[in-house]
Amino acid sequence: MRLIAPSGVQWWGVKEIATRALDAALVFGAHYADVRLIHSKDRILSTKNGTLGQVSASESAGIGIRVIVNGCWGFAATDDLSHGGVEACARLAVDIANASAAARKYAVELAPEPPARVVWVSDCGIDPFAIPVEKQIELLLAADAEMRREKGVTLAEGSLEMVKSRQIFLNSEGADIDQTRTTTGCGINCHAFGEGEIQKRSYPNSFGGQYQLRGWELVEELDLLRHAPRIASECVALHSADQCPELTTNLILDSAQLGLQIHESIGHPIELDRVLGSEANYAGMSFLTLDKLNHLRYGSEIVNAACDGTLAHGPGLGTIAFDDEGVAAQRVDIIRDGQFRGYMSSRETAGAIGEKRSNGTMRAAGWHRLPLIRMTNVSLEPGESTLEEVFGVDHGIYMETNRSWSIDDKRYNFQFGCEIAWEIKNGKRGRMLKNPTYSGITTEFWNSCSAIANRDHWTLWGVPNCGKGQPEQVMGTGHGASPSRFANIKIGGGYEC
């Protein structure tokens, strides 16, 4: 990824529109204003049992204007980028802020942030939009055919998704930020129906596969064709596998499943708007009340987690140069040596935890949505164990690839189901098990962590479908993890034996 001098900008027509919107908001009475002008395009392809499932491409352009008037927020958005359309949008944002004053409980105060003037373009080795659609469909159909070679596979699917988005951010404090991001994702999965149940296997992950801030090179590295026969074979074999028993034992999770565990039981609870109550109706609040900061033992001493949107963390779906308030991406300790150390904050909420600066996690799912505190990349740091040491127990259950999850509205009690499991005896993988589940309480679970594999086995996974807010905003987050072991975990019970 690279930073480019602002003098290299050639998007003058669009910059003029953004500047006009900002000026109009100030003329109409805003004490503070910021604008996000976004142009994005996507391509989504899918196949199902040898036929096309979806072939779509779309483009979108519009502007979102956020203002503070008399200590209250106002927001409006439009895809009418004419002079009149932009000015009408700015006036509406100011009118909404003025109307909000009737219900004002406190005046909005923003933590200071030095205005940045930057052009940033994410690394993209091979532009996915430069690859012919026919070639992309050919790849998915070939992987589909490989899965269906396995007798017993009743449904085979594949998908590809590519998004390129460019955003101009200006604010009344002098920020001028131009960011372009390209993300790519792909995956395959198959189902086998028989004996009154359906089994499923996915590669490289469920819910669409793997997504990163990269180009077509990610698809090439994942090599769908090579892995298609394996997941098809495992899918069919699950019907003959033993039901995962109900017991309390060592649980070992692969890095993909652990990524979702991090997302639900660390990522969402540390969103400061949930803690403060401004986000509650959609997916609940958080057990991590302010009194727990720097006092709660979140996990065992080997558990270290950070929220990291910086380029150094890797090409995650949450990797940014600046958030949607113009705040630079940062690395923030969430858990350090097992102790709870930090939240994700905004310029408005930073003061609630005694911070003088936002940690750069405000993001919006498009020009037509208001920025919210969102996960960037929330990751479990690698441990010091070899993979052999992680599996080095007399007995345990190893689970791969999420199939289902449930967690309460405080992000405290949970149950997860995986696609496949194996019994571990004396450090060796034994019999295959079907329908594996595990359950627990967030802090008890992380305090039971007894081994984390080293950097050689760490993967930065992309979750493309994180939902938050009303109207709902769906966007991508990143979660890095290595396979890890947890002691005395309740396993089974999610299915009738």
DOMAR-607563 format. One record per residue (C-alpha): residue in three letters; residue number from 1; x, y, z. Coordinates in pm, whole numbers, plus 50000, padded with zeros to 5 digits. Layout:
BEGIN
(ala NUM (X Y Z))
...
//
This chain:
BEGIN
(met 1 (50000 50000 50000))
(arg 2 (50123 50346 49927))
(leu 3 (50072 50709 50014))
(ile 4 (50073 50952 49724))
(ala 5 (50132 51328 49744))
(pro 6 (49804 51520 49716))
(ser 7 (49945 51709 49419))
(gly 8 (49893 51391 49215))
(val 9 (49513 51408 49237))
(gln 10 (49344 51423 48896))
(trp 11 (48986 51396 49024))
(trp 12 (48926 51770 49020))
(gly 13 (48563 51758 48912))
(val 14 (48467 51535 49203))
(lys 15 (48675 51738 49448))
(glu 16 (48483 52047 49340))
(ile 17 (48154 51874 49425))
(ala 18 (48281 51777 49772))
(thr 19 (48410 52127 49834))
(arg 20 (48079 52280 49730))
(ala 21 (47895 52050 49974))
(leu 22 (48127 52145 50260))
(asp 23 (48099 52517 50188))
(ala 24 (47721 52496 50166))
(ala 25 (47692 52322 50504))
(leu 26 (47896 52598 50668))
(val 27 (47698 52875 50497))
(phe 28 (47373 52718 50619))
(gly 29 (47494 52731 50980))
(ala 30 (47702 52422 51060))
(his 31 (47964 52470 51331))
(tyr 32 (48140 52156 51205))
(ala 33 (48090 51966 50881))
(asp 34 (48240 51671 50696))
(val 35 (48157 51520 50361))
(arg 36 (48226 51179 50209))
(leu 37 (48191 51154 49832))
(ile 38 (48216 50791 49723))
(his 39 (48225 50612 49389))
(ser 40 (48222 50233 49408))
(lys 41 (48174 49938 49178))
(asp 42 (48136 49566 49236))
(arg 43 (48115 49238 49050))
(ile 44 (47949 48933 49206))
(leu 45 (47954 48588 49048))
(ser 46 (47823 48255 49171))
(thr 47 (47760 47905 49041))
(lys 48 (47538 47622 49159))
(asn 49 (47551 47261 49040))
(gly 50 (47710 47341 48707))
(thr 51 (47496 47643 48626))
(leu 52 (47528 48016 48682))
(gly 53 (47372 48136 49004))
(gln 54 (47442 48509 48991))
(val 55 (47621 48741 48752))
(ser 56 (47591 49101 48857))
(ala 57 (47782 49426 48836))
(ser 58 (47687 49761 48979))
(glu 59 (47820 50111 49033))
(ser 60 (47720 50371 49286))
(ala 61 (47812 50735 49345))
(gly 62 (47686 50978 49603))
(ile 63 (47769 51208 49889))
(gly 64 (47702 51197 50262))
(ile 65 (47711 51522 50462))
(arg 66 (47744 51524 50840))
(val 67 (47715 51842 51046))
(ile 68 (47705 51970 51403))
(val 69 (47470 52260 51475))
(asn 70 (47404 52382 51830))
(gly 71 (47575 52072 51968))
(cys 72 (47361 51825 51770))
(trp 73 (47435 51597 51479))
(gly 74 (47260 51614 51144))
(phe 75 (47316 51384 50846))
(ala 76 (47182 51369 50492))
(ala 77 (47290 51197 50172))
(thr 78 (47212 51214 49801))
(asp 79 (47309 51068 49467))
(asp 80 (47215 51396 49297))
(leu 81 (47562 51545 49251))
(ser 82 (47445 51856 49068))
(his 83 (47510 52191 49234))
(gly 84 (47149 52213 49338))
(gly 85 (47134 51856 49465))
(val 86 (47446 51891 49679))
(glu 87 (47333 52222 49829))
(ala 88 (46987 52084 49907))
(cys 89 (47149 51789 50082))
(ala 90 (47367 52020 50292))
(arg 91 (47065 52228 50391))
(leu 92 (46875 51913 50491))
(ala 93 (47163 51796 50713))
(val 94 (47163 52134 50891))
(asp 95 (46783 52128 50927))
(ile 96 (46799 51782 51083))
(ala 97 (47064 51899 51331))
(asn 98 (46850 52198 51426))
(ala 99 (46547 51975 51476))
(ser 100 (46750 51742 51697))
(ala 101 (46809 52026 51945))
(ala 102 (46461 51968 52089))
(ala 103 (46577 51633 52227))
(arg 104 (46938 51723 52307))
(lys 105 (47075 51569 52627))
(tyr 106 (47428 51702 52590))
(ala 107 (47631 51899 52339))
(val 108 (47848 51694 52104))
(glu 109 (48218 51756 52159))
(leu 110 (48480 51609 51926))
(ala 111 (48824 51502 52036))
(pro 112 (49085 51699 51842))
(glu 113 (49240 51548 51531))
(pro 114 (49505 51714 51313))
(pro 115 (49372 51750 50958))
(ala 116 (49541 51516 50710))
(arg 117 (49595 51578 50340))
(val 118 (49665 51239 50184))
(val 119 (49597 51025 49879))
(trp 120 (49607 50651 49954))
(val 121 (49560 50350 49726))
(ser 122 (49556 49995 49861))
(asp 123 (49790 49740 49708))
(cys 124 (49633 49534 49432))
(gly 125 (49869 49298 49255))
(ile 126 (49622 49200 48982))
(asp 127 (49314 49415 48924))
(pro 128 (49022 49169 48957))
(phe 129 (48810 49382 48723))
(ala 130 (49074 49334 48452))
(ile 131 (49014 48957 48453))
(pro 132 (48745 48867 48197))
(val 133 (48414 48762 48348))
(glu 134 (48424 48450 48129))
(lys 135 (48752 48339 48287))
(gln 136 (48619 48397 48638))
(ile 137 (48303 48198 48569))
(glu 138 (48513 47923 48410))
(leu 139 (48711 47888 48733))
(leu 140 (48398 47859 48947))
(leu 141 (48240 47603 48713))
(ala 142 (48558 47395 48712))
(ala 143 (48567 47386 49093))
(asp 144 (48196 47306 49094))
(ala 145 (48255 47010 48862))
(glu 146 (48542 46881 49078))
(met 147 (48317 46874 49386))
(arg 148 (48037 46695 49202))
(arg 149 (48273 46417 49095))
(glu 150 (48237 46287 49450))
(lys 151 (47942 46049 49461))
(gly 152 (47697 46169 49722))
(val 153 (47745 46543 49676))
(thr 154 (47400 46688 49613))
(leu 155 (47484 47058 49590))
(ala 156 (47804 47235 49486))
(glu 157 (47847 47612 49495))
(gly 158 (48114 47872 49428))
(ser 159 (48133 48250 49452))
(leu 160 (48353 48546 49367))
(glu 161 (48309 48905 49483))
(met 162 (48516 49209 49389))
(val 163 (48470 49566 49511))
(lys 164 (48661 49884 49428))
(ser 165 (48572 50203 49614))
(arg 166 (48714 50553 49604))
(gln 167 (48628 50807 49873))
(ile 168 (48696 51179 49905))
(phe 169 (48673 51303 50264))
(leu 170 (48678 51673 50349))
(asn 171 (48599 51844 50677))
(ser 172 (48574 52198 50805))
(glu 173 (48897 52154 51000))
(gly 174 (49100 52120 50680))
(ala 175 (49115 51743 50623))
(asp 176 (49148 51636 50259))
(ile 177 (49174 51256 50225))
(asp 178 (49141 51052 49906))
(gln 179 (49131 50673 49961))
(thr 180 (49087 50390 49713))
(arg 181 (49036 50031 49833))
(thr 182 (49008 49709 49631))
(thr 183 (48880 49394 49801))
(thr 184 (48845 49044 49662))
(gly 185 (48679 48734 49802))
(cys 186 (48610 48381 49687))
(gly 187 (48511 48041 49813))
(ile 188 (48348 47708 49737))
(asn 189 (48121 47477 49935))
(cys 190 (47927 47157 49890))
(his 191 (47637 46982 50061))
(ala 192 (47544 46618 50091))
(phe 193 (47189 46517 50183))
(gly 194 (47117 46172 50317))
(glu 195 (46979 45979 50610))
(gly 196 (46761 46270 50711))
(glu 197 (47037 46527 50751))
(ile 198 (47251 46767 50549))
(gln 199 (47627 46790 50584))
(lys 200 (47836 47075 50449))
(arg 201 (48201 47152 50383))
(ser 202 (48348 47485 50276))
(tyr 203 (48683 47613 50156))
(pro 204 (48869 47821 50258))
(asn 205 (48600 47932 50502))
(ser 206 (48224 47941 50530))
(phe 207 (47999 48237 50442))
(gly 208 (48165 48307 50109))
(gly 209 (48523 48198 50177))
(gln 210 (48820 48428 50230))
(tyr 211 (48814 48805 50171))
(gln 212 (49107 49045 50184))
(leu 213 (49217 49391 50074))
(arg 214 (49387 49247 49767))
(gly 215 (49331 49170 49402))
(trp 216 (49299 48859 49186))
(glu 217 (49626 48727 49328))
(leu 218 (49429 48615 49636))
(val 219 (49210 48390 49420))
(glu 220 (49515 48237 49255))
(glu 221 (49679 48167 49590))
(leu 222 (49370 47996 49731))
(asp 223 (49375 47744 49442))
(leu 224 (49009 47639 49457))
(leu 225 (49052 47351 49213))
(arg 226 (49312 47176 49426))
(his 227 (49098 47182 49739))
(ala 228 (48761 47099 49579))
(pro 229 (48806 46716 49587))
(arg 230 (48907 46719 49955))
(ile 231 (48610 46913 50083))
(ala 232 (48372 46705 49871))
(ser 233 (48517 46384 50013))
(glu 234 (48491 46512 50370))
(cys 235 (48135 46632 50312))
(val 236 (48017 46286 50206))
(ala 237 (48224 46110 50474))
(leu 238 (48052 46312 50747))
(his 239 (47736 46104 50697))
(ser 240 (47926 45797 50814))
(ala 241 (48107 45977 51095))
(asp 242 (48016 45942 51462))
(gln 243 (47806 46212 51623))
(cys 244 (48020 46452 51825))
(pro 245 (47980 46338 52187))
(glu 246 (47860 46557 52473))
(leu 247 (48146 46605 52717))
(thr 248 (48383 46852 52879))
(thr 249 (48736 46835 52740))
(asn 250 (49010 47023 52557))
(leu 251 (48885 47213 52252))
(ile 252 (49117 47302 51965))
(leu 253 (48989 47552 51707))
(asp 254 (49128 47617 51362))
(ser 255 (49213 47980 51288))
(ala 256 (48902 48041 51073))
(gln 257 (48659 47937 51346))
(leu 258 (48863 48128 51601))
(gly 259 (48830 48437 51380))
(leu 260 (48452 48430 51420))
(gln 261 (48488 48362 51792))
(ile 262 (48701 48677 51817))
(his 263 (48448 48873 51611))
(glu 264 (48153 48786 51835))
(ser 265 (48308 48767 52183))
(ile 266 (48583 49033 52161))
(gly 267 (48510 49256 51862))
(his 268 (48146 49347 51921))
(pro 269 (48173 49390 52301))
(ile 270 (48450 49653 52266))
(glu 271 (48244 49883 52042))
(leu 272 (48214 50181 52272))
(asp 273 (47876 50290 52136))
(arg 274 (47732 49956 52254))
(val 275 (47886 50011 52597))
(leu 276 (47745 50364 52623))
(gly 277 (47400 50258 52499))
(ser 278 (47373 50446 52172))
(glu 279 (47381 50111 51990))
(ala 280 (47141 49866 52150))
(asn 281 (46841 49780 51936))
(tyr 282 (47041 49586 51674))
(ala 283 (47233 49294 51827))
(gly 284 (47234 49431 52180))
(met 285 (47482 49610 52403))
(ser 286 (47791 49481 52588))
(phe 287 (47894 49324 52917))
(leu 288 (48214 49536 52905))
(thr 289 (48089 49828 53113))
(leu 290 (48330 50115 53177))
(asp 291 (48421 49994 53525))
(lys 292 (48583 49687 53370))
(leu 293 (48845 49883 53175))
(asn 294 (49192 49797 53310))
(his 295 (49031 49583 53583))
(leu 296 (48877 49278 53413))
(arg 297 (49079 48962 53354))
(tyr 298 (48946 48889 53007))
(gly 299 (49163 48585 52932))
(ser 300 (49457 48378 53042))
(glu 301 (49802 48534 53054))
(ile 302 (49888 48416 52702))
(val 303 (49588 48597 52548))
(asn 304 (49681 48921 52369))
(ala 305 (49445 49091 52127))
(ala 306 (49452 49422 51942))
(cys 307 (49228 49631 51721))
(asp 308 (49457 49724 51436))
(gly 309 (49352 49901 51117))
(thr 310 (49706 49993 51012))
(leu 311 (49885 49880 50698))
(ala 312 (50139 49690 50909))
(his 313 (49873 49449 51034))
(gly 314 (49809 49307 50689))
(pro 315 (49557 49328 50403))
(gly 316 (49245 49287 50617))
(leu 317 (48896 49400 50529))
(gly 318 (48938 49646 50816))
(thr 319 (49270 49787 50695))
(ile 320 (49242 50159 50620))
(ala 321 (49461 50466 50607))
(phe 322 (49198 50689 50772))
(asp 323 (48854 50622 50911))
(asp 324 (48538 50806 50807))
(glu 325 (48603 51088 51054))
(gly 326 (48946 51156 50905))
(val 327 (49130 50986 51193))
(ala 328 (49441 50787 51105))
(ala 329 (49430 50410 51150))
(gln 330 (49589 50293 51474))
(arg 331 (49680 49984 51672))
(val 332 (49506 49966 52010))
(asp 333 (49559 49702 52278))
(ile 334 (49232 49531 52366))
(ile 335 (49368 49250 52581))
(arg 336 (49726 49251 52710))
(asp 337 (49854 48951 52910))
(gly 338 (49491 48859 52971))
(gln 339 (49386 49201 53106))
(phe 340 (49117 49412 52939))
(arg 341 (49283 49731 52812))
(gly 342 (49079 49913 52551))
(tyr 343 (48768 49990 52346))
(met 344 (48709 50107 51991))
(ser 345 (48615 50475 52002))
(ser 346 (48514 50776 51794))
(arg 347 (48594 51146 51817))
(glu 348 (48269 51192 52011))
(thr 349 (48313 50900 52256))
(ala 350 (48688 50908 52324))
(gly 351 (48640 51139 52622))
(ala 352 (48414 50885 52793))
(ile 353 (48717 50662 52854))
(gly 354 (48958 50942 52932))
(glu 355 (49125 50944 52592))
(lys 356 (49227 51263 52414))
(arg 357 (49201 51112 52068))
(ser 358 (48975 50873 51878))
(asn 359 (49140 50546 51786))
(gly 360 (49011 50561 51429))
(thr 361 (48730 50305 51403))
(met 362 (48440 50508 51263))
(arg 363 (48326 50360 50930))
(ala 364 (48016 50368 50714))
(ala 365 (47887 50117 50460))
(gly 366 (47860 50366 50178))
(trp 367 (47786 50731 50110))
(his 368 (47423 50695 50218))
(arg 369 (47499 50576 50572))
(leu 370 (47614 50754 50888))
(pro 371 (47955 50643 51022))
(leu 372 (47943 50410 51324))
(ile 373 (48208 50255 51545))
(arg 374 (48304 49941 51353))
(met 375 (48569 49677 51390))
(thr 376 (48874 49728 51174))
(asn 377 (49098 49421 51226))
(val 378 (49047 49269 51571))
(ser 379 (49303 48992 51603))
(leu 380 (49445 48744 51850))
(glu 381 (49821 48776 51849))
(pro 382 (50021 48462 51769))
(gly 383 (50151 48258 52061))
(glu 384 (50475 48070 52103))
(ser 385 (50354 47711 52060))
(thr 386 (50420 47484 51767))
(leu 387 (50119 47318 51608))
(glu 388 (50230 46989 51765))
(glu 389 (50225 47152 52107))
(val 390 (49875 47291 52052))
(phe 391 (49752 46939 51972))
(gly 392 (49967 46782 52243))
(val 393 (49696 46663 52483))
(asp 394 (49581 46319 52593))
(his 395 (49229 46392 52477))
(gly 396 (49048 46672 52298))
(ile 397 (48821 46768 52009))
(tyr 398 (48950 46965 51709))
(met 399 (48689 47168 51516))
(glu 400 (48708 47342 51178))
(thr 401 (48498 47596 50987))
(asn 402 (48195 47770 51134))
(arg 403 (47847 47643 51057))
(ser 404 (47634 47834 51308))
(trp 405 (47659 48071 51602))
(ser 406 (47446 48225 51873))
(ile 407 (47541 48481 52137))
(asp 408 (47330 48682 52380))
(asp 409 (47262 49056 52366))
(lys 410 (47549 49133 52605))
(arg 411 (47798 48920 52407))
(tyr 412 (47851 48692 52706))
(asn 413 (47684 48350 52666))
(phe 414 (47743 48174 52335))
(gln 415 (47716 47854 52136))
(phe 416 (47899 47780 51810))
(gly 417 (47862 47493 51565))
(cys 418 (48127 47381 51318))
(glu 419 (48118 47183 50996))
(ile 420 (48356 46908 51102))
(ala 421 (48560 46781 51395))
(trp 422 (48812 46514 51483))
(glu 423 (48883 46346 51813))
(ile 424 (49237 46400 51941))
(lys 425 (49406 46120 52137))
(asn 426 (49763 46142 52259))
(gly 427 (49826 46439 52031))
(lys 428 (49707 46258 51717))
(arg 429 (49399 46314 51504))
(gly 430 (49157 46020 51530))
(arg 431 (48800 45960 51424))
(met 432 (48598 46215 51230))
(leu 433 (48297 46362 51414))
(lys 434 (47987 46527 51272))
(asn 435 (47767 46810 51401))
(pro 436 (48021 46943 51653))
(thr 437 (47921 47228 51882))
(tyr 438 (48069 47403 52183))
(ser 439 (47937 47658 52431))
(gly 440 (48062 47885 52704))
(ile 441 (48080 48223 52870))
(thr 442 (48307 48479 52706))
(thr 443 (48548 48551 52993))
(glu 444 (48555 48189 53113))
(phe 445 (48631 48075 52760))
(trp 446 (48922 48312 52702))
(asn 447 (49061 48241 53050))
(ser 448 (49070 47873 52958))
(cys 449 (49308 47939 52664))
(ser 450 (49607 47712 52724))
(ala 451 (49801 47723 52395))
(ile 452 (49819 47948 52087))
(ala 453 (50012 47848 51776))
(asn 454 (50294 48069 51654))
(arg 455 (50314 48318 51366))
(asp 456 (50377 48041 51109))
(his 457 (50012 47937 51146))
(trp 458 (49851 48282 51179))
(thr 459 (49596 48389 50914))
(leu 460 (49415 48722 50872))
(trp 461 (49058 48622 50786))
(gly 462 (48794 48846 50632))
(val 463 (48435 48856 50756))
(pro 464 (48240 49033 50477))
(asn 465 (47895 49031 50634))
(cys 466 (47912 49207 50972))
(gly 467 (47585 49385 51039))
(lys 468 (47521 49682 51265))
(gly 469 (47291 49981 51293))
(gln 470 (46943 50064 51172))
(pro 471 (46914 50100 50879))
(glu 472 (47145 49800 50875))
(gln 473 (47501 49852 50757))
(val 474 (47680 49541 50631))
(met 475 (48054 49569 50591))
(gly 476 (48380 49377 50619))
(thr 477 (48606 49323 50918))
(gly 478 (48935 49139 50964))
(his 479 (49035 48884 51229))
(gly 480 (49377 48726 51259))
(ala 481 (49431 48407 51457))
(ser 482 (49639 48093 51490))
(pro 483 (49494 47753 51591))
(ser 484 (49449 47754 51968))
(arg 485 (49356 47520 52254))
(phe 486 (49106 47579 52534))
(ala 487 (49070 47362 52845))
(asn 488 (48752 47221 53002))
(ile 489 (48509 47337 52735))
(lys 490 (48152 47208 52711))
(ile 491 (48127 47024 52380))
(gly 492 (47821 46875 52215))
(gly 493 (47467 46934 52327))
(gly 494 (47375 47141 52025))
(tyr 495 (47227 46836 51848))
(glu 496 (47015 46555 51973))
(cys 497 (47226 46239 51999))
//
